[in-house]
Amino acid sequence: MDRIYLSPPHLGRHELNYLLKAVEDNWVAPVGPNLDGFEADICAAVGVPYCVALSSGTAALHLGLLLLGVGPGDEVLCPSFTFVATANAILYCGATPVFVDSEAETWNLCPARLREAIKDRLRLGKKPKALLLVHLYGMPAKLAEVLALAAEYEVPILEDAAEALGSHWQQQPLGGFGRVGVFSFNGNKILTTSGGGALVTYDRALAARARFLASQAKDPAPHYQHSEVGYNYGLSNLLAGIGRGQMELLPDRVKRRREIFQWYQEHLAGLPGLALAPSPEPAGSHSNRWLTTLLLDPEATAATPETVRQHLETRHIESRPLWKPLHLQPLFADAPMYGGAVCAGLFARGLCLPSGTAMGDDELRRVAKALHEIV
């Protein structure tokens, strides 16, 4: 029995054309036509004028924080319910993450807790240097409230749209709401370059600064001269070729992920104590449904996320717990936290289901059958 993976890469027909062209033209370097084209494709998809393609989403987060002036001793507001890379980038800058709980509708940063956190840090004389806003599993955060709070307290936003390429709010693509936005093209994302990321911005000077830092911060001189620390964060022209082919598929990939979510919703509707979430989408929000996720109600079923995960494994089906909140991780044991009950509860009750766009009905039926067996 073939294994069903959570979110494997799904290539189309055109990636190889871009790769072969790069090899034929000897553009096997961290510069070249594929990189220029890939950045232009991202700009067109997100609706921003400037993009810098990078080696990973984490590199984009790190550079984004540096562009916003984050440094040693600073504090950065950050959701606790996210992948560790979000907060690791804060540590790279020598800064401290200030964690904020989720709200139950979208699972993203809670505006009420965010206001509480900002006011308390100001009371302590520690104005946050930036806000790292995440759109979890592709679901848009409460942007109206969060943007208003950021403007009220003059805290710049770094928008972590690593999981949200193709999602939008009020018909505007995610990634373009902050001063800087970032995307990931890791192998498990809705589109992939194998490994890669991107930084987008409306600010030409910030984009130029990002490109400078990503290429070892080489000063303008005929020799190698460096006045500050730089990074080797550039994306290969070869991998950018994969990205060009993938970007052609974005509308189809979003459509298929949403179809998979809908299929699960219809075929798991009768199971007691199981609900797909977050659902429904708030007004004005359009999620790419990167991963279909579920919650189990302990009052209605004896099944737990772990017993379900283990049972799916016996059927050669990969699933995964929701992100463990970062304030519960040993690495961040001493970081400030505002709230915590909502995201801890989601982690205790939730599971991610296979959501790859190459899945057919037979594979979906296998997953549904296994869930009916255990729940």
C-alpha positions in Angstrom: 0.0 0.0 0.0 1.5 3.3 -1.1 2.0 5.9 1.7 -0.1 9.0 1.6 1.9 12.0 2.7 0.8 15.1 4.4 1.7 17.7 1.8 4.3 16.5 -0.7 5.6 18.5 -3.6 3.5 18.5 -6.7 5.3 19.5 -9.9 3.7 20.4 -13.2 5.0 20.2 -16.8 6.9 23.4 -17.1 9.5 23.4 -14.3 11.8 21.2 -16.4 11.8 23.7 -19.3 13.1 26.5 -17.0 15.7 24.1 -15.5 17.0 22.9 -18.8 17.2 26.4 -20.2 19.3 27.5 -17.2 21.7 24.6 -17.7 21.9 25.1 -21.5 22.7 28.8 -20.9 25.1 28.1 -18.1 23.0 30.1 -15.6 23.8 27.8 -12.7 24.4 30.6 -10.2 22.6 32.7 -7.6 21.8 35.2 -10.4 20.1 34.8 -13.7 16.9 35.1 -15.8 14.9 32.6 -13.8 15.5 34.6 -10.6 14.4 37.8 -12.3 11.4 36.1 -13.7 10.4 34.4 -10.5 10.6 37.6 -8.6 8.4 39.3 -11.2 5.9 36.4 -11.0 5.7 36.8 -7.2 5.2 40.6 -7.5 2.4 40.0 -10.0 0.7 37.4 -7.8 0.9 39.4 -4.6 0.4 42.9 -6.1 3.6 44.5 -4.7 6.3 46.2 -6.8 9.5 44.7 -5.2 10.5 41.1 -4.4 13.8 39.5 -3.4 13.9 35.7 -3.8 15.9 34.0 -1.0 17.1 30.6 0.1 14.3 30.0 2.6 11.3 31.6 4.3 13.4 31.7 7.5 16.0 33.8 5.7 13.3 36.1 4.6 12.0 36.5 8.2 15.5 37.2 9.4 16.1 39.9 6.8 12.7 41.3 7.3 13.3 41.9 10.9 16.7 43.5 10.2 15.0 45.8 7.7 12.6 47.0 10.4 15.6 47.8 12.7 15.2 44.9 15.1 18.4 44.3 17.1 19.8 43.1 20.4 17.6 44.1 23.4 14.5 44.7 21.3 11.1 43.0 21.7 9.0 41.7 18.9 5.3 40.7 19.2 4.6 37.2 17.8 1.9 34.6 17.9 2.6 31.6 20.1 0.7 29.4 17.7 3.1 29.1 14.8 6.1 27.2 13.5 9.3 27.8 15.4 11.0 29.5 12.4 8.8 32.6 13.0 10.3 33.2 16.5 13.8 31.8 15.7 14.3 34.7 13.4 13.7 37.1 16.3 16.4 35.3 18.3 18.8 35.6 15.3 18.5 39.4 15.8 19.3 39.1 19.5 15.8 40.2 20.3 13.1 38.7 22.5 9.8 37.3 21.3 6.7 38.5 23.2 4.1 35.8 22.6 0.4 36.5 22.1 -2.5 34.0 22.2 -4.8 33.1 19.3 -8.4 33.8 18.8 -10.7 30.8 18.2 -12.3 31.8 14.8 -9.2 31.9 12.6 -6.6 30.6 15.1 -4.4 33.6 14.4 -3.2 36.4 16.7 -5.9 37.6 19.0 -6.5 41.4 18.7 -7.7 41.7 22.3 -4.6 39.9 23.6 -2.4 42.0 21.2 -3.7 45.2 22.7 -3.1 43.9 26.2 0.4 42.9 25.3 1.3 46.3 23.7 -0.2 48.3 26.6 1.7 46.2 29.1 5.0 46.4 27.3 4.6 50.2 27.1 3.8 50.3 30.8 7.1 48.5 31.3 9.0 51.0 29.1 9.5 48.4 26.4 7.8 49.5 23.2 7.7 46.6 20.7 10.0 47.1 17.8 7.8 45.1 15.4 4.9 42.8 15.1 5.3 39.5 13.3 1.8 38.7 11.9 1.2 35.1 10.8 -1.6 33.7 8.6 -1.8 30.2 10.0 -2.5 27.3 7.6 -3.4 29.8 5.0 -6.3 31.5 6.9 -6.1 35.3 6.9 -5.7 36.8 10.4 -8.1 39.4 11.8 -6.5 42.0 9.6 -8.9 44.9 10.2 -8.3 44.9 13.9 -4.6 44.0 13.8 -3.8 46.7 11.2 -5.7 49.3 13.3 -3.8 48.4 16.5 -0.4 48.5 14.7 -1.2 51.9 13.3 -2.5 53.2 16.6 0.7 52.2 18.5 3.0 52.8 15.5 4.4 49.2 15.5 5.6 48.1 12.0 4.3 44.8 10.7 6.3 42.0 9.2 3.7 39.7 7.6 4.6 36.0 7.7 2.6 34.6 4.8 4.8 31.5 4.6 1.7 29.3 4.5 -0.6 31.7 2.8 0.4 32.2 -0.8 -2.8 32.5 -2.8 -4.9 33.5 0.1 -6.5 36.9 0.2 -8.5 39.3 2.4 -11.0 41.8 1.0 -9.8 40.6 -2.5 -6.2 41.7 -1.7 -3.5 38.9 -1.6 -1.9 38.2 1.7 1.8 39.2 2.0 1.2 42.8 1.0 -0.4 44.2 4.2 2.8 44.8 6.2 5.8 46.9 5.6 7.5 43.7 4.6 6.0 40.3 3.7 7.6 36.9 3.5 6.7 33.6 1.8 8.1 30.1 2.0 8.7 27.7 -0.9 9.7 24.7 1.2 8.8 21.3 -0.1 5.6 21.0 1.8 4.1 24.4 0.8 1.4 25.0 -1.8 4.1 25.8 -4.3 7.7 24.8 -3.9 11.2 25.5 -5.2 12.5 22.5 -3.1 13.9 25.0 -0.6 13.4 28.7 -0.9 11.6 31.8 0.2 10.9 35.4 -0.8 10.6 38.9 0.7 8.2 41.4 -0.7 7.7 45.1 0.0 6.3 48.4 -1.4 9.5 50.2 -0.4 12.2 50.2 -3.1 15.0 51.1 -0.5 14.1 48.2 1.7 14.2 45.8 -1.2 17.6 47.1 -2.2 18.8 46.7 1.4 17.5 43.2 1.5 19.3 42.2 -1.7 22.5 43.8 -0.3 22.4 41.9 3.0 21.5 38.6 1.2 24.6 38.7 -0.9 27.2 39.1 1.9 26.8 42.9 2.2 29.5 43.6 -0.4 30.3 47.3 -0.6 30.4 49.0 -4.0 34.1 48.5 -4.9 36.1 46.6 -7.5 37.5 44.4 -4.7 35.7 42.5 -1.9 35.0 45.1 0.8 32.6 44.7 3.7 31.6 47.3 6.3 28.9 45.2 8.0 27.7 41.7 8.5 26.0 40.1 5.5 24.4 36.7 4.7 24.5 34.1 2.0 20.7 34.1 1.5 20.4 34.2 -2.3 18.3 31.7 -4.2 19.8 29.6 -6.9 18.8 30.4 -10.5 18.1 26.7 -10.9 15.6 26.6 -8.0 14.0 29.8 -9.2 13.3 27.9 -12.5 11.3 25.4 -10.5 9.5 28.4 -8.9 8.7 29.9 -12.3 7.0 26.7 -13.4 5.2 26.4 -10.1 3.9 30.0 -10.1 2.0 29.2 -13.4 0.0 26.7 -11.3 -1.0 28.8 -8.3 -4.7 29.3 -9.2 -5.1 25.6 -9.8 -3.3 24.6 -6.7 -5.4 26.9 -4.5 -8.6 25.6 -6.2 -7.5 22.0 -5.5 -6.6 22.6 -1.8 -10.0 24.1 -1.3 -11.7 21.2 -3.0 -9.9 18.8 -0.7 -11.1 20.7 2.3 -14.6 20.6 1.0 -14.4 16.9 0.2 -13.3 16.1 3.8 -16.0 18.3 5.2 -18.7 16.4 3.2 -17.4 12.9 3.9 -16.5 13.4 7.6 -19.7 15.3 8.5 -21.3 12.4 10.4 -18.4 11.6 12.7 -19.2 12.4 16.3 -16.9 14.9 18.0 -14.9 15.7 14.8 -15.1 19.1 13.0 -12.9 20.6 10.3 -11.6 23.9 11.4 -11.1 26.8 11.2 -14.4 27.0 9.4 -16.3 28.9 8.0 -14.1 31.6 6.6 -14.8 35.0 8.1 -16.4 37.5 5.8 -13.9 38.9 3.3 -11.4 36.1 3.9 -10.4 33.5 1.3 -8.0 30.8 2.5 -5.8 28.7 0.3 -6.6 25.8 2.7 -2.9 24.8 2.7 -3.6 22.1 5.2 -7.0 20.7 6.1 -7.1 20.6 9.9 -9.6 19.1 12.4 -10.5 19.4 16.0 -11.8 16.6 18.3 -14.3 17.2 21.0 -13.3 15.1 24.1 -16.9 15.3 25.3 -18.2 13.6 22.2 -15.4 11.1 21.3 -12.8 9.1 23.1 -10.4 9.5 20.1 -7.5 11.9 20.7 -5.2 13.5 18.1 -2.5 11.0 19.0 -4.7 7.9 18.8 -6.0 9.1 15.5 -2.5 9.8 14.2 -1.3 6.4 15.3 -4.2 4.7 13.6 -3.6 6.5 10.4 0.0 5.4 10.5 -1.2 1.8 10.6 -2.9 2.5 7.3 0.3 4.2 5.9 -1.2 7.7 6.1 0.8 10.6 7.4 -0.9 13.2 9.6 0.6 15.7 12.1 -0.4 17.5 15.3 -1.1 21.2 15.0 1.8 23.5 15.9 2.8 23.2 19.5 2.5 26.7 21.0 5.9 28.3 21.3 5.4 29.5 24.8 5.2 25.7 25.8 8.6 25.0 24.1 11.7 24.7 26.3 13.5 27.1 24.0 11.1 30.0 24.9 10.4 29.1 28.5 11.3 32.6 29.7 9.6 34.6 27.0 6.7 36.9 27.9 3.3 35.4 27.1 -0.2 37.0 27.0 -3.0 34.5 27.3 -2.3 31.0 26.2 -5.4 28.9 26.8 -6.8 29.2 23.3 -3.7 28.0 21.4 -2.9 25.4 24.0 -6.4 24.0 23.7 -6.2 23.9 19.9 -2.9 22.0 20.1 -4.5 19.5 22.5 -7.4 18.8 20.2 -6.2 19.2 16.7 -4.6 17.3 13.8 -3.5 18.1 10.2 -4.8 15.7 7.5 -3.2 14.8 4.1 -3.9 17.8 1.8 -1.5 17.4 -1.2 -2.9 18.7 -4.4 -2.0 15.5 -6.3 -4.3 13.4 -4.1 -7.1 11.6 -6.0 -10.4 10.4 -4.8 -9.1 6.9 -3.9 -6.5 8.4 -1.5 -9.1 10.7 0.0 -11.4 7.7 0.6 -8.6 5.8 2.3 -8.1 8.7 4.7 -11.8 9.0 5.4 -12.2 5.3 5.9 -9.4 5.2 8.4 -11.0 8.2 10.3 -14.3 6.4 10.4 -12.6 3.4 11.9 -11.0 5.2 14.8 -13.3 8.2 15.7 
